[in-house]
Amino acid sequence: MKALLFTLIIFGGAFLAYDYFVAPAGSKVVFKSLDIIPEKPVQFVPAPTSPADPAQAAAPQADSSGAKAQPATPPSAAAVAPPPPTAATPPPESNGFTPPRYDPIEVLTANWTKIPASAFPRPIHLKTDVQFKMGAGSAKVAAGAPAVALAFDNGTLTVAPTETSPARAAVALDATDLKSILNTAYEEWKPQRTDMLRKLYARKIANMKAQGASVAPTGSLDTEGKPVRAADGTYPVLLASMASGQVTEVTTKNVHSWGLPMPAKIDGKDGWSIKVNYDATTIFGPMPVEAQALVFNGRVKGWYYVGSGEEVP
């Protein structure tokens, strides 16, 4: 009887040990609390990230064969044409006259992004077919036909079949021959203007020799030598300079504003500067220009363009 009892105890302990340690999860009889089927682990693969350093992104990667891949060639940046260089001021001629400096027309037009309104209207020819819009419809004009350029804004040229026509079309500048027309007109205008300025210079020298340097009229300066303004807004000291021929491009007819006298250093000494806004004749027609007259010791020393500092003819 005892032997049977010990046998049952041995078999029961063996069964319990098997149920606890060996029996797979889900089939345990006694230790059911251990019946937890472990979940399959999830593998996390981090997503590729863009390197913060562009050089790292461009670094060549090795392929499966061990050879290094060639770095990708970055797209070339759009070629930007540098601004054309400004022209140098010509040397003075034997009589003292200095020919004006003429910058390329690309400088005057900011690489054909700005054309003054004074350049229009101007006859042109179309290089492409253009559809003109009118109140009652539209009409197509073939390439090669004459037209009139009316305005230029933000890279777009406004054209019409004739100057009096109500029809309009917006075209690219290169769809017309306006560039060529303005280039030709500019090249023809430069020698004509130089010759005119040369004659004005000779006349100015002759006037100054005959009348002497312009001296401020009585009462045109205060006790400190500051130019006094007349009731009509002009300055007698500047008018005397203009009358003597010291400046020819500035006249009483083309001046539209006179500035205030401002202290200025003239050859290292205290003087006065008065800015004058007037309309000068250019290749594009009359255009507003700002100059300044320098007054020192009761006389106008000279007239100079604001910005470039060149002498006004």
Protein Blocks (a to p, Z undefined) as FASTA:
>chain_A
ZZmmmmmmmmmmmmmmmmmmmmcghiafklmmlmcccdddddddddddddfblklmmpcc
ddfkopacddddddddddddddddddddddddfkopacdddddfklmnonoiaccfklpc
cddddfbdcddddfklccdddehiacddfbdcehiacddfblklcbdcdddfklpcklmm
mmmmmmmmmmmmmmmmmmmmmmmmmmmmmnopadddehiacfkopacddfkopafklmmm
mmnopafkbcfklpcbdcddddddeehiacdddddddddddfkopcddddddddeehiaf
bdcdehjlpacZZ
